[in-house]
Amino acid sequence: MKQGALNFSRWMAGTGPDNDIVISSRVRLARNIEGQPFPCLAADETTADVLKQVGDMVSGRNGFIDFSFQPMEEMSALGKQALVEKHLISPLLARGVKNGAVLLSRDEAVSIMINEEDHLRIQIILPGLQTEEALEEANRCDDQMENILRYAFDERYGYLTACPTNLGTGLRASVMLHLPALIMTGQINRFLGVLSQVGLAVRGLYGEGSEIVGNLVQISNQVTLGQNENEIIGNLNSVMRQVIEQEQEARQALLDKKRAELADRAWRSLGLLKYAQVMSSQEAIQLISDLRLGFDLGLIKTVDHKLLNELLVLIQPGCLQLLAGKELGTAERNLERPVQIKKALHRFQMKE
């Protein structure tokens, strides 16, 4: 295992609109090849044929000149885990789906999963609030692939997918937000109820089934049938603007009432990240959240969004072990985590 073998994805750049609150925007299109059973029902020969079709498409370039084609069976367990932690593939694909693969752009903004729940899942993930830009890029990739691969499509139901909830456009759009003020002031529960009423789902850092930790919330659409792509994105963006506004107001209220406490919390978090010797991933995520809030409120200036986003990823178990260059148990990871955090902080200070 090569030490330090970890690439950072484009979404971690800390740029884009509203990047003080919105960490990333993601769009995913579910597609299947006409005449082929869905992966969950397909024989190995069928999924192998799908894999070959995509591989042939890539080898012929067809607009995918800067992409790498990575079969899951050729990747290490840690390599796959790191891709999950960077939000580039799903846990299902990483668990060893037969004939599964990922087509990954050089900057890791585009990841196309092959033989996951559907034959193809085209995903774009960008920094900040850029759902419209992500949809535009997803449609460009989708058109390139549809020029070569014939999709399963029905005039009434739209794109046919393994899960009925993805019928229609096959579009899932999500936004990852940092909402410490709404959570600290107890306003978040009211928002959760409202979001579910307008067809949006709220999840934690790693999507379905994950808890909200480090004040990180993922909001996505639940309905794909009966709405076109622009309506789905428009609805999501409209709600995001309201959430962003409310978070900004809650932050200002906290700053007016508890400036000293927030500054102390941010500086203490930085101190622990710099000098702690043992640290769990959950503690690290919370410290990064507190530090991020202090930076966004102008109470601390020795970090930036890019560093904070990279820290969120490198503290995760798979990425941490890749950086260490060896497999580690839980206790060993808790010792290694502060080591890698210190290295990241040092690299940032050297660049300033």
C-alpha positions in Angstrom: 0.0 0.0 0.0 1.5 3.3 -1.1 1.6 5.9 1.8 -0.1 9.2 1.1 -2.1 7.8 -1.9 -5.2 10.0 -1.6 -6.6 12.4 -4.2 -8.8 15.3 -3.1 -11.9 15.8 -5.2 -13.1 19.0 -6.9 -16.1 19.4 -4.5 -13.6 19.9 -1.6 -12.3 23.1 -3.2 -14.4 25.3 -0.8 -15.5 27.5 -3.7 -18.9 28.1 -5.3 -21.9 30.1 -4.3 -22.9 30.2 -0.6 -19.8 28.1 0.3 -20.0 29.3 3.9 -23.1 27.1 4.3 -23.3 24.8 1.3 -20.4 22.4 1.1 -21.4 20.6 -2.1 -24.2 20.0 -4.7 -24.8 16.6 -6.2 -26.9 15.4 -9.2 -27.4 11.8 -10.1 -29.1 10.2 -13.1 -30.2 6.6 -13.0 -30.2 4.8 -16.4 -30.6 1.3 -17.7 -29.8 -0.4 -21.0 -32.7 -1.4 -23.1 -33.5 -5.1 -23.2 -31.3 -6.0 -20.2 -32.6 -7.1 -16.8 -31.8 -4.8 -13.9 -28.5 -5.7 -12.1 -30.4 -7.2 -9.1 -32.1 -9.7 -11.5 -29.4 -10.1 -14.1 -27.1 -13.1 -14.6 -23.3 -12.5 -14.4 -23.1 -12.8 -18.1 -25.5 -9.9 -18.5 -23.7 -7.5 -16.1 -20.4 -8.5 -17.7 -21.9 -7.5 -21.1 -22.9 -4.1 -19.6 -19.5 -3.7 -18.2 -17.9 -4.5 -21.6 -20.2 -2.0 -23.4 -19.1 0.8 -21.1 -15.5 -0.2 -21.3 -15.6 -0.3 -25.1 -17.2 3.2 -25.1 -14.4 4.6 -22.9 -11.7 2.9 -24.9 -13.1 4.6 -28.0 -12.9 7.9 -26.1 -16.3 9.4 -27.1 -15.8 12.4 -24.8 -14.3 10.4 -21.9 -10.6 11.0 -22.7 -9.8 12.3 -19.2 -11.6 9.5 -17.4 -10.3 6.4 -15.6 -12.2 3.1 -15.8 -11.9 1.2 -12.5 -13.5 -2.3 -12.1 -14.4 -2.9 -8.4 -12.8 -6.4 -8.5 -9.4 -4.8 -9.3 -9.6 -2.3 -6.4 -8.5 -2.8 -2.8 -11.0 -2.8 0.0 -9.5 0.4 1.3 -9.5 2.0 -2.1 -13.2 1.3 -2.5 -13.9 2.5 1.1 -12.1 5.8 0.3 -14.3 6.4 -2.8 -17.4 5.9 -0.6 -16.0 8.4 2.0 -15.4 10.9 -0.8 -19.0 10.4 -2.0 -17.9 9.1 -5.4 -19.4 5.6 -5.2 -22.2 4.0 -3.1 -21.6 1.5 -0.3 -23.5 -1.0 -2.4 -21.0 -0.8 -5.2 -18.1 -0.9 -2.8 -19.4 -4.1 -1.2 -18.4 -6.1 -4.2 -21.3 -6.0 -6.8 -20.4 -8.5 -9.5 -19.0 -6.8 -12.6 -19.3 -3.4 -10.9 -17.1 -0.5 -11.9 -16.8 3.3 -11.7 -15.9 5.7 -14.5 -14.1 8.6 -12.8 -13.1 12.0 -14.2 -9.6 13.3 -13.4 -10.9 15.9 -11.0 -13.4 13.5 -9.5 -16.3 15.8 -10.2 -17.9 13.1 -12.4 -18.4 9.5 -11.3 -20.4 7.0 -13.3 -21.3 3.9 -11.4 -21.8 0.7 -13.4 -23.9 -2.3 -12.4 -24.9 -0.8 -9.0 -28.7 -0.8 -8.4 -29.1 0.3 -12.0 -26.8 -0.3 -15.0 -25.6 3.3 -14.9 -25.7 6.0 -12.3 -24.2 9.3 -13.6 -23.2 11.5 -10.7 -21.8 15.1 -10.7 -20.7 16.7 -7.4 -19.5 20.3 -7.3 -18.5 22.7 -4.6 -21.1 25.2 -3.2 -24.7 25.6 -4.4 -24.4 24.6 -8.0 -27.2 22.2 -8.6 -28.1 23.8 -12.0 -24.5 23.5 -13.1 -24.3 19.9 -11.9 -27.5 19.0 -13.9 -26.0 20.6 -17.0 -22.9 18.5 -16.7 -24.9 15.4 -15.9 -27.0 15.9 -19.0 -23.9 16.4 -21.1 -22.5 13.1 -19.9 -25.9 11.4 -20.3 -26.2 12.6 -24.0 -22.7 11.3 -24.8 -23.5 7.9 -23.4 -27.0 7.8 -25.0 -25.3 8.3 -28.4 -23.7 4.9 -27.9 -25.9 3.0 -25.5 -29.7 2.6 -26.0 -31.5 3.4 -22.7 -34.6 1.7 -21.4 -37.4 4.3 -21.7 -41.2 4.3 -21.6 -43.3 7.1 -23.0 -45.6 7.0 -19.9 -43.1 6.3 -17.1 -40.0 7.9 -18.5 -36.6 6.2 -17.8 -37.1 2.8 -16.4 -35.2 2.1 -13.1 -34.8 -0.7 -10.7 -36.4 1.3 -7.9 -39.9 2.7 -8.7 -39.1 5.9 -6.8 -36.5 6.7 -9.5 -38.9 6.4 -12.4 -39.4 9.4 -14.7 -36.4 11.6 -14.9 -34.3 9.2 -12.8 -32.9 12.4 -11.2 -31.8 12.7 -7.6 -30.4 16.0 -6.6 -28.9 16.7 -3.1 -27.2 19.5 -1.3 -24.8 19.1 1.6 -25.1 21.9 4.1 -23.4 23.0 7.3 -26.2 24.2 9.7 -24.6 24.6 13.1 -26.7 27.7 14.1 -30.1 26.1 13.3 -29.1 23.0 15.2 -27.6 24.9 18.2 -30.7 27.1 18.5 -33.1 24.1 18.2 -34.7 25.4 15.1 -33.7 22.4 12.9 -36.6 20.2 14.0 -39.2 22.6 12.6 -37.3 22.6 9.3 -37.2 18.8 9.1 -41.0 18.7 9.3 -41.5 21.3 6.6 -39.0 19.7 4.2 -40.7 16.3 4.3 -44.0 18.0 3.4 -42.5 19.5 0.2 -41.1 16.2 -1.0 -37.5 16.5 0.3 -35.5 14.0 2.4 -33.1 14.9 5.1 -30.1 12.7 5.9 -26.7 12.8 7.4 -23.2 13.0 5.9 -23.4 9.7 4.1 -27.0 9.7 2.9 -29.6 7.2 3.6 -29.3 5.6 7.0 -26.6 7.9 8.3 -27.0 10.2 11.3 -26.5 13.9 11.4 -23.1 14.5 12.9 -20.9 17.6 12.8 -24.0 19.7 12.0 -23.8 18.4 8.4 -27.2 17.8 6.7 -27.9 16.4 3.3 -31.2 17.5 1.7 -32.4 15.7 -1.5 -35.6 15.3 -3.6 -37.8 12.2 -3.1 -40.0 12.5 -6.2 -38.7 11.9 -9.8 -42.0 10.9 -11.6 -44.4 13.7 -12.7 -41.8 16.5 -12.6 -39.2 17.5 -15.2 -35.6 18.0 -14.3 -35.9 21.8 -14.1 -38.9 21.6 -11.8 -37.0 19.3 -9.4 -33.9 21.5 -9.3 -36.0 24.7 -9.1 -38.0 23.3 -6.1 -34.8 22.2 -4.3 -33.0 25.5 -4.9 -36.1 27.5 -3.7 -36.0 25.6 -0.4 -32.2 25.9 -0.2 -32.4 29.6 -0.4 -34.8 29.7 2.5 -32.7 27.3 4.6 -29.5 29.4 3.8 -31.3 32.6 4.9 -32.6 31.1 8.1 -29.1 29.7 8.9 -27.6 33.1 8.3 -30.1 34.8 10.6 -29.5 32.2 13.3 -25.7 32.7 13.0 -26.1 36.5 13.4 -28.3 36.0 16.4 -25.7 33.7 18.0 -22.9 36.1 17.1 -24.7 39.0 18.7 -25.4 37.1 21.9 -22.4 34.8 22.3 -19.5 36.2 20.3 -16.9 35.4 23.0 -18.2 31.9 23.6 -18.2 31.1 19.9 -14.7 32.5 19.5 -13.5 30.4 22.4 -15.1 27.3 21.0 -13.5 27.8 17.6 -10.0 28.4 19.1 -10.3 25.5 21.5 -11.3 23.3 18.5 -8.2 24.4 16.6 -6.1 23.7 19.6 -7.4 20.2 20.0 -7.0 19.5 16.3 -3.4 20.7 16.5 -2.3 19.1 19.7 -4.5 16.2 20.7 -2.9 12.7 20.6 -6.0 10.5 20.4 -9.2 11.4 18.5 -12.2 9.5 17.2 -13.8 10.4 13.9 -17.0 11.7 15.5 -15.0 14.0 17.8 -12.9 15.2 14.8 -16.0 16.0 12.8 -17.5 18.1 15.6 -14.3 20.0 16.1 -14.0 20.7 12.4 -17.6 22.0 12.5 -17.0 24.3 15.4 -13.8 25.6 13.7 -15.7 26.1 10.4 -18.4 28.2 12.2 -15.7 30.3 13.8 -14.1 30.9 10.4 -17.4 31.7 8.7 -18.2 34.2 11.5 -14.9 35.9 11.1 -13.7 34.9 14.6 -10.7 32.9 13.4 -8.7 33.4 10.2 -6.0 30.6 10.3 -8.0 28.1 8.2 -10.1 28.1 5.0 -13.0 26.1 3.5 -10.7 24.0 1.3 -8.7 22.8 4.3 -11.8 22.2 6.4 -13.4 20.1 3.6 -10.2 18.1 3.1 -10.1 17.4 6.9 -13.6 16.1 6.8 -12.5 13.4 4.3 -9.0 12.5 5.5 -10.3 11.7 9.1 -12.5 9.0 7.7 -11.3 5.3 8.3 -10.6 4.3 4.7 -8.9 7.6 3.7 -7.0 7.7 6.9 -5.5 4.2 6.3 -4.6 5.1 2.8 -2.7 8.1 4.1 -1.0 6.0 6.7 -0.1 3.4 4.1 -1.3 0.5 6.2 -4.4 -1.2 7.6 -5.3 0.1 11.1 -7.7 -1.1 13.8 -10.0 1.4 15.6 -7.6 2.2 18.4 -4.7 2.6 15.9 -6.9 4.9 13.7 -7.7 7.1 16.8 -3.9 7.5 17.2 -3.2 8.1 13.5 -6.0 10.6 13.0 -4.3 13.4 14.9 -1.1 12.7 13.0 -2.7 13.2 9.7 -4.7 16.3 10.9 -1.4 17.9 12.0 0.2 17.2 8.6 -2.8 18.8 6.8 -2.7 21.9 9.1 1.1 22.1 8.5 0.7 21.9 4.7 -1.9 24.7 4.8 0.3 26.9 6.9 3.3 26.3 4.6 1.2 27.5 1.6 0.1 30.7 3.3 
